[in-house]
């Protein structure tokens, strides 16, 4: 049974990677959880572990957020939450014209459509009850245009821009919005995307649990955006002072 004075958090994409680590940290902070992903077994294992270890309530919702049915099932099953973490997302590497359009459109559905609809729904509920916190997981890719990663970079640029705007819109209404912009994180993401990290990329990678810890601290402080990893922090400045033609050449070489 849920204790009403406890925080309650909804975490999407919680079956692995950053989402799983964020769920673990929130559970350790005595938050009740609703964890959502497509993989039922992984979610149930995580729920059991967190429930037993931290004595919290952890509800499991199995849903495919690339579909309208999946998004609506989450909205219908979850009432009020104090924290929303939109972590679910994926990327695929390859030339835009050579990859299936259906898979790329699914990326847009998940990375943009699902995130936007869940944020709209739960931010309205948060405003009505007087407060809440939202974390939208973008990427370091939000700051660049990526040949070979075109749609993914574009979706994450949307997430960052959208989150920045909402941070301002909601700042006087009790709701904070934080965009998390991690660089290379060693998770299952690279396998799905078809990426093989270079030595430099591996050196700059930040462990998922560290990214999650930084993300939660930043969210609780109400920061607008956060980019874990000292190596990654100069990127926004570099992209502002580097001509686009040169950026495209550099990114194209990195992603090859």
Backbone bond lengths (Angstrom), bond angles and torsions (degrees), N, CA, C in turn:
res aa  C-N    CA-C-N  psi(-1)  N-CA   C-N-CA  omega(-1)  CA-C   N-CA-C  phi
1 X - - - 1.467 - - 1.527 109.94 -
2 X 1.323 115.52 135.66 1.448 120.06 -177.75 1.518 111.52 -77.54
3 X 1.343 115.78 134.20 1.460 121.93 174.22 1.519 107.32 -88.14
4 X 1.318 118.41 121.30 1.456 122.01 -167.18 1.519 114.41 -68.45
5 X 1.337 119.09 -22.10 1.458 119.39 -179.39 1.528 112.05 -88.08
6 X 1.321 117.74 0.33 1.464 121.20 175.31 1.525 110.49 -85.35
7 X 1.325 115.33 151.31 1.458 118.60 173.39 1.523 109.74 -70.18
8 X 1.321 114.65 150.93 1.462 120.62 175.93 1.521 108.58 -130.13
9 X 1.318 116.47 132.04 1.458 121.29 -175.67 1.521 111.23 -124.21
10 X 1.319 115.81 139.42 1.467 122.93 172.04 1.521 107.74 -105.63
11 X 1.334 116.18 122.64 1.462 121.61 -179.64 1.522 108.64 -121.98
12 X 1.322 117.05 118.00 1.467 120.11 176.25 1.530 109.30 -92.38
13 X 1.324 115.39 155.92 1.462 119.56 -177.56 1.513 112.02 62.60
14 X 1.332 115.96 39.90 1.466 121.01 -171.46 1.526 113.76 -91.48
15 X 1.326 118.08 2.75 1.466 119.47 -174.76 1.517 113.67 -81.49
16 X 1.338 117.70 -9.03 1.465 120.32 -179.86 1.524 109.83 -164.85
17 X 1.336 115.39 173.16 1.457 121.78 170.38 1.513 115.75 58.83
18 X 1.337 115.30 -142.05 1.459 121.59 -176.43 1.526 111.09 -61.27
19 X 1.325 117.31 -40.48 1.462 120.51 -179.05 1.513 112.61 -60.28
20 X 1.331 116.22 -42.87 1.461 120.35 177.92 1.528 110.72 -64.02
21 X 1.326 116.73 -42.61 1.462 120.43 -179.01 1.525 111.37 -66.88
22 X 1.322 117.43 -37.02 1.465 120.74 176.23 1.529 109.96 -64.24
23 X 1.330 117.04 -42.62 1.467 120.54 178.11 1.525 110.94 -60.31
24 X 1.315 117.11 -41.50 1.465 121.05 179.38 1.525 111.37 -62.22
25 X 1.320 116.84 -43.37 1.466 120.37 -178.61 1.521 110.59 -67.39
26 X 1.314 117.15 -44.03 1.463 119.82 178.82 1.522 111.12 -62.59
27 X 1.326 116.77 -38.93 1.466 120.00 176.62 1.522 110.84 -62.16
28 X 1.332 116.71 -39.85 1.477 120.88 179.35 1.523 111.24 -66.78
29 X 1.348 116.76 -19.96 1.463 121.95 177.16 1.527 111.77 -93.89
30 X 1.334 115.63 14.61 1.462 123.38 175.36 1.529 113.43 70.18
31 X 1.334 116.08 30.83 1.467 120.54 174.24 1.523 110.20 -89.07
32 X 1.311 116.52 135.90 1.458 119.81 165.44 1.526 107.61 -72.88
33 X 1.329 115.87 150.20 1.452 119.63 -172.33 1.523 113.13 -127.58
34 X 1.325 114.91 150.35 1.449 123.03 161.20 1.525 104.89 -122.30
35 X 1.329 117.65 115.91 1.459 120.90 -178.17 1.513 109.41 -110.58
36 X 1.329 115.23 136.95 1.458 120.69 -171.95 1.521 110.32 -132.80
37 X 1.328 116.17 138.26 1.464 123.68 173.62 1.526 106.90 -172.74
38 X 1.331 116.38 -175.76 1.471 119.89 179.15 1.521 112.04 -88.44
39 X 1.350 117.03 -25.27 1.464 120.72 -170.76 1.530 110.82 -91.63
40 X 1.341 114.72 103.26 1.461 121.40 -174.37 1.524 112.45 -63.34
41 X 1.316 118.16 -46.66 1.465 121.03 -176.12 1.516 112.02 -60.28
42 X 1.344 116.48 -45.29 1.462 120.58 -179.57 1.526 111.40 -63.79
43 X 1.325 116.59 -40.86 1.462 120.48 178.67 1.521 111.61 -64.70
44 X 1.316 116.24 -43.06 1.473 119.35 -178.34 1.528 111.50 -67.34
45 X 1.330 116.31 -36.89 1.473 119.63 176.60 1.525 110.22 -63.91
46 X 1.323 116.01 -44.29 1.464 120.08 179.57 1.518 110.99 -64.77
47 X 1.324 117.19 -43.43 1.457 121.63 179.14 1.527 111.47 -59.08
48 X 1.307 116.29 -45.87 1.466 121.33 179.83 1.526 111.15 -61.76
49 X 1.313 115.54 -44.05 1.465 121.08 -178.98 1.530 111.30 -63.35
50 X 1.320 116.81 -46.04 1.460 120.59 -176.64 1.524 111.67 -72.24
51 X 1.322 115.87 -36.56 1.467 120.13 178.67 1.523 110.78 -63.86
52 X 1.314 116.19 -44.68 1.465 120.45 -178.54 1.524 111.94 -71.31
53 X 1.321 117.27 -38.25 1.459 120.84 -175.38 1.523 112.79 -76.62
54 X 1.348 117.13 -38.81 1.465 119.94 -171.93 1.524 113.87 -115.45
55 X 1.319 117.55 -1.39 1.460 121.76 178.75 1.534 111.40 56.47
56 X 1.321 115.23 48.06 1.461 121.40 177.17 1.521 109.16 -114.00
57 X 1.324 115.65 171.00 1.460 121.26 172.21 1.524 107.58 -94.42
58 X 1.320 117.47 128.05 1.461 121.41 -178.71 1.522 109.80 -132.70
59 X 1.316 115.86 103.31 1.466 122.45 -178.76 1.527 109.83 -88.44
60 X 1.323 116.15 141.14 1.461 122.27 179.68 1.528 109.66 -108.17
61 X 1.338 115.69 130.92 1.465 120.85 173.02 1.528 108.19 -125.80
62 X 1.312 115.85 116.86 1.464 120.88 177.12 1.522 107.55 -92.19
63 X 1.331 116.48 116.86 1.465 120.13 -176.70 1.520 110.28 -154.21
64 X 1.317 115.35 144.93 1.458 122.22 174.25 1.521 107.44 -97.75
65 X 1.327 116.19 105.24 1.457 120.71 -174.45 1.526 113.54 -80.33
66 X 1.325 117.70 4.50 1.466 119.37 170.07 1.525 110.48 -80.92
67 X 1.343 116.04 -6.73 1.468 120.79 -179.23 1.523 111.00 -114.42
68 X 1.317 115.92 150.25 1.465 121.09 177.11 1.522 110.57 -62.94
69 X 1.328 116.45 -36.76 1.463 120.98 178.78 1.520 110.79 -61.93
70 X 1.332 116.77 -42.43 1.455 120.74 179.45 1.515 112.51 -64.64
71 X 1.323 116.60 -43.78 1.470 120.82 178.82 1.522 110.28 -62.61
72 X 1.325 116.29 -47.06 1.467 120.59 -178.00 1.524 112.03 -64.56
73 X 1.332 117.34 -32.54 1.465 119.59 179.17 1.531 110.50 -64.74
74 X 1.325 117.32 -37.19 1.467 120.61 177.21 1.524 110.14 -66.86
75 X 1.326 116.54 -45.98 1.463 120.68 -179.38 1.527 111.23 -60.69
76 X 1.327 116.42 -38.96 1.464 120.73 -178.12 1.527 112.77 -74.71
77 X 1.343 116.84 -34.14 1.463 120.26 -174.82 1.518 113.54 -85.24
78 X 1.315 117.45 -22.32 1.467 121.32 -175.90 1.522 108.94 -107.75
79 X 1.335 115.67 127.93 1.463 117.43 177.14 1.526 109.28 -91.79
80 X 1.299 118.93 -113.54 1.455 121.05 -177.87 1.522 111.64 -82.95
81 X 1.319 115.44 141.59 1.460 121.45 170.01 1.521 108.26 -133.64
82 X 1.319 115.45 153.09 1.461 121.52 176.69 1.522 111.07 -92.73
83 X 1.338 115.12 -25.18 1.461 121.10 -178.03 1.525 108.77 -134.97
84 X 1.331 116.13 133.11 1.461 122.48 172.87 1.518 108.46 -119.77
85 X 1.331 116.67 124.20 1.461 121.55 176.00 1.530 108.07 -116.07
86 X 1.316 116.10 106.09 1.463 121.68 176.68 1.526 108.27 -88.11
87 X 1.320 115.51 88.27 1.460 120.54 -177.02 1.520 112.48 -103.81
88 X 1.321 118.51 -24.85 1.462 121.31 -175.50 1.529 110.76 -57.72
89 X 1.324 115.94 131.92 1.456 120.62 178.51 1.517 109.85 177.64
90 X 1.324 116.22 163.47 1.464 119.39 174.58 1.519 109.56 -153.14
91 X 1.326 115.69 165.57 1.459 121.32 177.24 1.515 109.37 -138.17
92 X 1.316 116.10 152.28 1.464 120.47 174.40 1.528 108.28 -131.01
93 X 1.319 114.72 138.38 1.458 122.31 -175.85 1.528 109.92 -99.19
94 X 1.326 116.87 134.45 1.459 121.15 178.61 1.512 110.86 152.44
95 X 1.315 116.39 164.83 1.460 120.61 178.87 1.521 110.70 -67.30
96 X 1.299 115.42 133.75 1.462 122.37 -174.11 1.533 112.29 -54.46
97 X 1.312 117.46 -44.38 1.467 120.48 -175.89 1.516 113.46 -74.82
98 X 1.328 116.21 -15.25 1.469 120.49 -176.15 1.527 112.84 -98.77
99 X 1.328 117.05 -10.25 1.460 120.65 -179.86 1.521 110.58 -99.67
100 X 1.330 116.57 155.26 1.456 121.40 178.96 1.524 110.29 -60.87
101 X 1.306 116.23 130.98 1.467 119.43 179.69 1.526 110.91 -66.08
102 X 1.346 116.87 -33.54 1.467 120.40 -178.06 1.520 111.78 -58.65
103 X 1.344 116.28 -44.17 1.466 119.68 -179.52 1.520 111.23 -67.44
104 X 1.317 116.77 -37.01 1.463 120.13 178.64 1.530 111.15 -68.53
105 X 1.322 116.80 -36.04 1.460 120.09 177.17 1.528 111.33 -69.82
106 X 1.332 116.82 -31.46 1.466 120.07 173.92 1.531 110.67 -64.03
107 X 1.334 115.71 -35.89 1.454 120.36 177.13 1.534 110.56 -62.10
108 X 1.316 115.96 -42.67 1.468 120.18 177.32 1.529 110.65 -65.35
109 X 1.343 115.79 -41.77 1.466 120.28 178.68 1.527 111.78 -57.95
110 X 1.330 116.20 -42.97 1.466 120.37 -177.15 1.524 111.73 -79.90
111 X 1.337 116.06 -53.33 1.463 120.54 -172.95 1.525 113.04 -69.08
112 X 1.339 116.81 -29.00 1.470 120.48 -176.37 1.535 112.25 -113.98
113 X 1.343 116.26 -58.63 1.470 119.36 -171.77 1.537 111.89 -63.69
114 X 1.324 116.97 -50.91 1.468 119.83 -178.60 1.525 110.96 -62.88
115 X 1.326 116.39 -45.33 1.469 120.60 -179.84 1.529 110.74 -59.65
116 X 1.324 116.71 -43.67 1.467 120.56 -177.49 1.528 111.33 -67.27
117 X 1.322 116.55 -43.31 1.463 119.14 -177.58 1.526 111.44 -68.40
118 X 1.339 117.07 -41.56 1.466 119.57 178.25 1.530 110.90 -66.94
119 X 1.322 116.94 -40.10 1.466 119.83 178.23 1.521 110.74 -63.59
120 X 1.324 116.97 -44.28 1.474 120.69 179.84 1.520 110.68 -60.30
121 X 1.321 116.54 -47.70 1.465 120.95 -177.24 1.533 111.72 -64.13
122 X 1.334 116.49 -51.45 1.466 118.86 -172.60 1.524 112.79 -80.15
123 X 1.328 118.38 -25.28 1.473 119.05 174.85 1.526 109.86 -67.97
124 X 1.333 117.35 -36.90 1.458 120.20 175.82 1.529 111.35 -63.29
125 X 1.315 115.96 -41.29 1.466 119.46 178.03 1.522 110.56 -65.49
126 X 1.332 116.70 -39.24 1.469 120.80 179.16 1.525 111.42 -64.10
127 X 1.331 116.08 -42.67 1.460 119.99 179.21 1.527 110.24 -61.09
128 X 1.319 116.30 -42.17 1.466 120.61 -178.73 1.522 112.32 -64.11
129 X 1.335 116.65 -35.42 1.460 118.56 -178.65 1.531 112.82 -92.05
130 X 1.344 115.74 -4.24 1.466 119.03 171.49 1.503 117.21 102.96
131 X 1.331 118.35 6.75 1.460 117.43 176.73 1.509 113.37 164.05
132 X 1.334 114.82 166.02 1.455 121.03 178.10 1.517 110.83 165.60
133 X 1.320 115.03 173.74 1.463 121.10 -178.67 1.527 109.28 -132.96
134 X 1.334 115.54 137.33 1.453 121.65 179.12 1.522 108.82 -124.89
135 X 1.328 116.22 132.66 1.451 121.18 172.35 1.525 108.37 -120.50
136 X 1.319 115.96 121.29 1.458 121.79 175.87 1.522 108.58 -107.77
137 X 1.320 116.09 124.15 1.458 120.08 -177.06 1.524 108.99 -86.42
138 X 1.327 115.47 109.20 1.463 122.53 174.84 1.527 107.06 -96.61
139 X 1.316 117.82 -128.91 1.462 121.10 -177.71 1.515 108.31 -175.68
140 X 1.307 116.08 160.41 1.463 120.76 169.98 1.528 109.79 -59.44
141 X 1.343 115.88 -24.74 1.465 121.70 178.29 1.517 112.27 -65.59
142 X 1.339 117.50 -14.84 1.465 120.51 179.03 1.517 112.11 -64.99
143 X 1.321 116.63 -21.32 1.460 120.93 -175.81 1.529 113.37 -92.84
144 X 1.331 117.09 -3.05 1.464 120.25 -175.34 1.523 111.33 -130.96
145 X 1.332 115.33 163.74 1.467 121.48 166.67 1.520 106.35 -104.37
146 X 1.318 117.44 128.03 1.456 120.41 -169.87 1.510 114.97 -116.41
147 X 1.326 119.03 98.79 1.471 119.48 171.47 1.522 109.87 -57.25
148 X 1.324 116.98 128.51 1.456 120.75 -174.54 1.521 112.91 89.43
149 X 1.333 115.37 -8.06 1.470 121.53 179.87 1.532 108.14 -142.78
150 X 1.333 114.85 31.76 1.462 121.95 -165.84 1.526 113.46 -58.61
151 X 1.318 117.14 -52.95 1.463 120.29 -175.16 1.518 110.96 -69.66
152 X 1.335 116.98 -40.58 1.459 119.87 179.95 1.519 110.85 -60.16
153 X 1.330 117.33 -50.75 1.468 120.66 179.90 1.520 110.67 -58.65
154 X 1.338 116.73 -40.54 1.463 120.43 179.62 1.525 111.53 -64.14
155 X 1.334 117.03 -40.30 1.475 119.10 179.66 1.518 111.06 -65.62
156 X 1.318 117.21 -38.27 1.455 119.94 -178.39 1.526 112.04 -75.34
157 X 1.341 116.74 -29.43 1.467 120.01 172.61 1.529 109.36 -63.18
158 X 1.325 116.26 -39.25 1.471 120.97 175.68 1.524 110.54 -60.19
159 X 1.336 116.46 -48.59 1.465 120.34 -177.27 1.526 111.04 -59.04
160 X 1.323 116.73 -42.74 1.465 120.59 -179.59 1.524 110.96 -66.24
161 X 1.327 117.24 -48.63 1.464 120.88 -179.36 1.525 111.31 -62.37
162 X 1.312 116.09 -44.97 1.473 122.40 178.96 1.530 111.28 -60.51
163 X 1.319 116.63 -44.34 1.465 121.15 -178.13 1.525 111.44 -68.04
164 X 1.330 116.78 -39.51 1.463 120.27 177.18 1.527 110.55 -59.86
165 X 1.325 116.01 -45.70 1.462 120.16 -179.02 1.528 111.43 -64.10
166 X 1.336 116.62 -44.24 1.467 120.02 179.90 1.521 111.77 -66.41
167 X 1.326 116.52 -33.49 1.470 120.28 176.84 1.531 109.40 -55.90
168 X 1.320 116.30 -42.86 1.470 120.69 179.67 1.519 111.36 -73.28
169 X 1.327 117.38 -43.81 1.462 121.37 -178.09 1.529 112.21 -59.61
170 X 1.326 115.93 -38.38 1.464 120.27 -170.53 1.522 114.09 -101.14
171 X 1.343 117.77 -0.57 1.460 119.74 -172.01 1.526 113.30 -62.51
172 X 1.314 118.04 -26.76 1.464 120.54 179.46 1.533 112.84 -102.48
173 X 1.345 114.52 13.90 1.469 118.72 -178.76 1.530 111.51 -119.21
174 X 1.326 115.50 14.82 1.463 120.16 174.50 1.506 115.63 85.86
175 X 1.334 117.71 2.55 1.465 120.91 -177.35 1.531 109.11 -118.11
176 X 1.334 116.35 128.11 1.460 120.45 176.50 1.526 109.70 -103.84
177 X 1.320 115.59 147.70 1.469 121.84 178.63 1.518 108.30 -127.46
178 X 1.321 116.07 124.22 1.464 122.54 -178.39 1.513 109.83 -121.83
179 X 1.331 116.66 130.03 1.462 121.58 174.36 1.524 108.59 -97.77
180 X 1.315 116.39 123.47 1.462 121.94 175.85 1.521 108.18 -95.12
181 X 1.325 116.85 124.68 1.467 121.94 -176.43 1.528 110.60 -122.70
182 X 1.333 117.62 73.59 1.461 119.73 -179.53 1.516 111.82 -73.75
183 X 1.326 115.56 153.33 1.455 121.19 171.03 1.509 108.89 -88.22
184 X 1.320 116.69 -136.15 1.462 120.04 179.75 1.525 109.72 -72.32
185 X 1.308 115.31 124.34 1.466 122.61 177.54 1.523 106.47 -126.55
186 X 1.316 116.94 129.95 1.461 119.89 -178.36 1.527 108.88 -78.10
187 X 1.353 115.44 98.38 1.466 123.03 178.73 1.513 107.30 -140.63
188 X 1.319 116.97 -168.61 1.460 120.95 175.67 1.523 112.87 -75.58
189 X 1.351 117.23 -5.30 1.461 120.55 -177.70 1.518 111.77 -58.49
190 X 1.346 116.10 -44.95 1.466 119.84 -176.05 1.523 111.69 -60.85
191 X 1.337 116.73 -38.10 1.464 120.92 179.60 1.524 110.68 -63.63
192 X 1.344 116.37 -44.47 1.465 120.70 179.35 1.525 110.50 -64.60
193 X 1.343 116.12 -40.09 1.459 120.65 -176.48 1.520 112.92 -75.44
194 X 1.331 117.47 -16.51 1.455 121.05 -176.81 1.511 112.70 78.73
195 X 1.357 116.02 31.62 1.455 121.21 -176.41 1.527 111.00 -101.06
196 X 1.333 115.46 145.97 1.446 122.31 170.57 1.515 106.93 -123.69
197 X 1.331 117.01 114.35 1.451 120.80 -173.24 1.526 111.70 -72.68
198 X 1.338 115.20 139.98 1.458 120.94 174.42 1.523 109.44 -76.47
199 X 1.324 115.75 172.66 1.468 120.06 178.94 1.522 110.74 -61.52
200 X 1.349 116.69 -42.13 1.462 120.81 179.25 1.515 111.05 -63.50
201 X 1.320 116.51 -42.11 1.457 120.69 -179.79 1.527 110.92 -64.86
202 X 1.327 116.55 -38.68 1.461 120.05 177.55 1.520 111.44 -65.67
203 X 1.340 116.44 -37.15 1.464 120.57 179.63 1.532 111.42 -66.63
204 X 1.345 116.85 -32.84 1.463 120.76 -178.56 1.531 112.37 -88.57
205 X 1.336 117.51 -6.31 1.464 120.94 -177.82 1.525 111.14 -66.70
206 X 1.325 115.38 144.30 1.465 122.36 178.61 1.529 107.75 -113.77
207 X 1.339 118.63 132.48 1.475 120.20 179.44 1.523 111.87 -58.09
208 X 1.317 116.17 146.36 1.468 121.21 -176.21 1.524 112.52 -59.11
209 X 1.335 117.30 -38.04 1.473 119.20 -179.05 1.528 111.59 -67.76
210 X 1.339 116.58 -33.57 1.469 120.10 177.58 1.522 110.59 -70.76
211 X 1.329 116.24 -42.13 1.469 120.54 176.26 1.529 110.11 -58.31
212 X 1.317 116.78 -45.18 1.464 121.69 -179.23 1.522 111.45 -62.75
213 X 1.323 116.51 -41.28 1.460 121.07 -179.55 1.529 111.18 -64.18
214 X 1.334 116.42 -45.42 1.466 121.06 177.56 1.526 110.08 -63.20
215 X 1.325 115.62 -41.50 1.468 120.64 -178.79 1.524 111.94 -61.31
216 X 1.331 116.92 -46.52 1.467 120.79 -179.13 1.522 111.23 -64.24
217 X 1.327 116.77 -43.02 1.470 119.94 178.59 1.522 110.88 -61.15
218 X 1.332 116.76 -43.14 1.466 121.04 179.91 1.519 111.35 -66.09
219 X 1.339 116.97 -41.37 1.457 121.18 178.24 1.519 111.00 -61.37
220 X 1.317 116.02 -42.82 1.464 119.76 -178.12 1.528 111.70 -68.35
221 X 1.310 117.07 -26.05 1.469 121.17 175.81 1.530 111.80 -83.91
222 X 1.332 116.55 -7.26 1.452 120.36 179.02 1.516 114.33 76.03
223 X 1.325 116.93 24.79 1.460 120.18 -179.83 1.524 111.62 -68.29
224 X 1.315 116.12 147.60 1.465 120.85 -178.40 1.520 112.27 -70.86
225 X 1.331 117.66 -42.47 1.459 121.04 179.20 1.515 109.87 -154.18
226 X 1.325 115.39 155.49 1.454 120.65 -179.10 1.520 108.88 -145.43
227 X 1.352 115.05 139.54 1.457 121.84 179.30 1.533 108.02 -126.59
228 X 1.327 118.53 98.30 1.465 120.64 -179.06 1.529 112.16 -65.12
229 X 1.327 115.77 145.37 1.464 120.52 176.11 1.515 112.14 101.53
230 X 1.327 116.84 118.51 1.464 121.88 -178.35 1.525 111.43 -60.12
231 X 1.342 116.61 -38.37 1.466 120.86 -178.30 1.530 111.09 -63.10
232 X 1.332 116.92 -30.36 1.466 120.69 -174.87 1.524 113.71 -82.95
233 X 1.320 118.07 -23.80 1.465 121.69 -169.07 1.534 114.88 -60.27
234 X 1.349 120.04 -33.29 1.469 118.31 -179.43 1.538 114.27 -72.02
235 X 1.328 118.65 -10.24 1.464 120.83 -171.76 1.522 114.12 -56.14
236 X 1.357 119.98 -47.97 1.467 118.48 -179.56 1.526 112.66 -56.59
237 X 1.331 117.33 -40.13 1.462 120.71 178.36 1.528 110.94 -67.04
238 X 1.339 115.79 -43.21 1.461 120.37 -179.33 1.527 110.96 -60.25
239 X 1.335 116.54 -41.57 1.468 119.46 -178.33 1.529 111.56 -69.09
240 X 1.334 117.22 -26.82 1.470 119.78 178.94 1.524 112.23 -74.35
241 X 1.330 116.52 -29.25 1.468 118.65 -175.16 1.532 113.29 -103.05
242 X 1.334 116.84 -6.95 1.465 120.59 -179.12 1.520 110.56 -98.11
243 X 1.338 118.38 129.70 1.472 120.23 178.43 1.525 111.33 -58.02
244 X 1.336 116.20 145.86 1.457 119.79 -175.75 1.528 112.09 -61.00
245 X 1.347 117.74 -37.94 1.465 119.35 -178.80 1.527 111.17 -59.79
246 X 1.352 115.26 -36.08 1.461 119.78 179.71 1.531 110.81 -75.51
247 X 1.336 116.31 -39.31 1.465 120.09 176.27 1.523 111.24 -56.07
248 X 1.331 115.97 -46.04 1.464 120.82 -176.93 1.528 111.35 -64.04
249 X 1.324 116.87 -37.81 1.454 120.52 177.80 1.530 110.51 -65.36
250 X 1.324 116.47 -45.61 1.468 121.64 -177.83 1.530 110.45 -64.02
251 X 1.338 116.14 -49.78 1.465 120.12 -178.44 1.524 110.86 -62.96
252 X 1.328 116.39 -39.11 1.450 120.56 178.73 1.522 111.44 -60.58
253 X 1.327 117.35 -40.11 1.465 121.44 178.47 1.525 111.55 -68.96
254 X 1.332 116.04 -39.94 1.477 120.43 -179.45 1.515 111.11 -64.21
255 X 1.342 116.50 -41.47 1.468 120.70 -174.02 1.519 113.56 -84.25
256 X 1.323 118.12 -8.66 1.461 119.93 178.79 1.526 110.50 -66.99
